[in-house]
Each structure stands twice: as structure tokens, then as C-alpha cells.
Amino acid sequence: MDYLNAFLCGGVLCAIGQLFIDRTQLTPARILTGYVVAGVVLSAVGLYAPLAEFAGAGASVPLLGFGHLLAKGVRTAVAEKGALG
């Protein structure tokens, strides 16, 4: 079941990106950047962790996972050294 969840979630994320490429005038670079920012925002709001728990590699491998790791690193650094570091 884990493989199916990862496959479906990763596939949906890729399909959404492909729809943005096909249906909008956005460049692939802007779409990729949007995915990273979406990962940061979802992580900040607390919605990314349940998604990653459900989908596993299907959510952590795409660029949303990179945004989540950035947000997690910032959160850890702020907790250790404060906001001004």
C-alpha cells in the first residue's frame, strides 16, 4: 500500500506541474520555484508533515520536499541560535 500511495501522490504532483506547463504561460523555472515555495508554506502551516507521512517518497522526492527541508532547517536554526543568528 505504501508504494501505491507514493506513486499516486507523486503522480498527482507531477500532473499538476504538467498542467501548469501546458495550460499557462508560466515558465518551467517559475513552476519549479512555486513548488519549492508551496513546500515551505505547507510546512509552515503544518500540512506537509501529514502529507509526507501518508505519501512517503511520493511527497518527499519532488520539489515540495525540498521546500519542506528548507523550512525545517530554518526552524532548527532559529531554535538553536535565534532569529538573528
Wavefront OBJ file of the C-alpha trace (Angstrom):
o trace
v 0.000 0.000 0.000
v 2.937 2.342 0.663
v 4.085 2.003 -2.936
v 0.636 2.838 -4.231
v 0.331 5.923 -2.014
v 3.776 7.148 -3.087
v 3.030 6.513 -6.747
v -0.360 8.230 -6.695
v 0.753 11.251 -4.683
v 3.923 11.763 -6.734
v 1.926 11.301 -9.914
v -0.660 13.871 -8.887
v 2.065 16.387 -8.019
v 3.749 15.834 -11.385
v 0.430 16.010 -13.232
v -0.367 19.352 -11.599
v 3.011 20.689 -12.699
v 2.430 19.410 -16.219
v -0.986 21.092 -16.326
v 0.647 24.368 -15.321
v 3.179 23.961 -18.134
v 0.523 23.080 -20.720
v -2.266 25.470 -19.734
v -0.483 28.616 -18.541
v 2.226 30.934 -19.796
v 4.388 30.163 -16.759
v 7.899 29.005 -17.492
v 9.081 25.704 -16.012
v 11.509 27.611 -13.784
v 8.645 29.596 -12.244
v 6.612 26.457 -11.724
v 9.533 24.724 -10.012
v 10.081 27.757 -7.811
v 6.380 27.750 -6.989
v 6.630 24.120 -5.912
v 9.513 24.923 -3.557
v 7.616 27.882 -2.087
v 4.496 25.728 -1.740
v 6.558 23.189 0.203
v 7.784 25.917 2.556
v 4.263 27.271 3.059
v 2.733 23.829 3.602
v 5.476 23.041 6.096
v 4.966 26.328 7.936
v 1.217 25.757 8.197
v 1.751 22.175 9.360
v 0.125 20.431 6.404
v 3.229 18.948 4.821
v 4.147 16.505 7.595
v 0.854 14.544 7.333
v 1.185 14.517 3.538
v 4.741 13.170 3.765
v 3.644 10.597 6.328
v 0.893 9.373 4.000
v 2.759 9.508 0.681
v 6.330 8.786 1.756
v 8.746 9.238 -1.141
v 5.895 10.399 -3.370
v 5.839 13.636 -1.401
v 9.434 13.926 -0.218
v 11.230 13.436 -3.542
v 9.511 16.187 -5.611
v 10.368 19.833 -5.097
v 7.775 20.185 -2.365
v 10.066 18.034 -0.245
v 12.978 20.391 -0.900
v 10.876 23.329 0.301
v 9.931 21.361 3.401
v 13.602 20.638 4.138
v 14.439 24.336 3.755
v 11.702 25.311 6.197
v 12.762 22.571 8.610
v 16.373 23.773 8.506
v 15.375 27.359 9.154
v 13.137 26.286 12.023
v 16.007 24.316 13.586
v 18.497 27.165 13.154
v 16.119 29.702 14.698
v 15.502 27.382 17.641
v 19.253 26.963 18.234
v 20.610 30.447 17.539
v 17.628 32.791 17.499
v 16.090 34.748 14.654
v 19.120 36.981 14.106
v 21.602 34.100 14.495
l 1 2 3 4 5 6 7 8 9 10 11 12 13 14 15 16 17 18 19 20 21 22 23 24 25 26 27 28 29 30 31 32 33 34 35 36 37 38 39 40 41 42 43 44 45 46 47 48 49 50 51 52 53 54 55 56 57 58 59 60 61 62 63 64 65 66 67 68 69 70 71 72 73 74 75 76 77 78 79 80 81 82 83 84 85
